[in-house]
């Protein structure tokens, strides 16, 4: 076997492989011997069918199978011989083998770029002291009240800001229904931006059972290509109005949340501690990200486009799923992927660059995710979910989330390493 390499770019290589005709002949002979043993053709005993007949009947399929076998065996060897570090599956270009001839094929593969890291230990970051203000605690208490509120039907007035409405609607363009713009039983809060502004304004004052036509003009770059840069006329019927009744903030409310609370002050103390812990965790995550950004800014290397495209697909799909989960109106059916790709590309390029840096640091420092790390994470997740670690693990396995879990733990271990080896200076030291 002969191998050559063409350097398309620093991260894209073309592998050229040539397999000697003698090897091809040997593979073909073996394939036809196996075929003869297992095939039944009238007038011939098993194993005694002349090769010429086998070639006429099965030659194309045999050549295809032998071609696949040769490529699957020789390509990994070629990659190893050329000392390449591929990060994507090779894209193979080939014709079928021909008896008595050498076989040539090529494969284009993207490889890990060379990364010349400087000193990534001892990087200086500023650590701010975290406090919880009375205003933040008040907001946390109000959010808790919202969570424990009860939606009460409103019958004696029209829609006001802050109300929850249940509507049915259908969208029309030039008098024709627009596919996907029809819904019954859709709930939204007036004022939170879930509905288009024109629709929110049009619903104000409307009473239960009333109908109204509301015109919405959508921007040219709207992600739903069906309605981008179009004026859509909605026929809307108000099915119900509901007002959120909030519980009083007193000792009884606190005790209803946790029997261990003696009163409201215990609830406030718990919320303050939890909020402080969340703010400190968020600060530490931001510090880790700052460390990674400083390392990223100090080094430059080309990014494999396939990794960027892979991340773009992930971000666009996550965006679509989030919209569906939130019930956001008019953004589910068709998306302008080119607009989304342009929007998400800088984010995805930064993610890929960070990922390659993390992998390089892990390689140098011998950092990896162990089974002990995974077991520990499942124990942590079980405490939050109320399920056993085994149940959580089975859930991750059945939903195909194990690779995503390993990737997250891997990133966290490397970022923890950087944080532990950084020069973290209290904010007052800068004053």
Order of alpha helices (4+ residues) and beta strands (2+ residues): beta-beta-alpha-alpha-beta-beta-beta-alpha-beta-beta-beta-alpha-beta-beta-alpha-alpha-alpha-alpha-alpha-alpha-alpha-beta
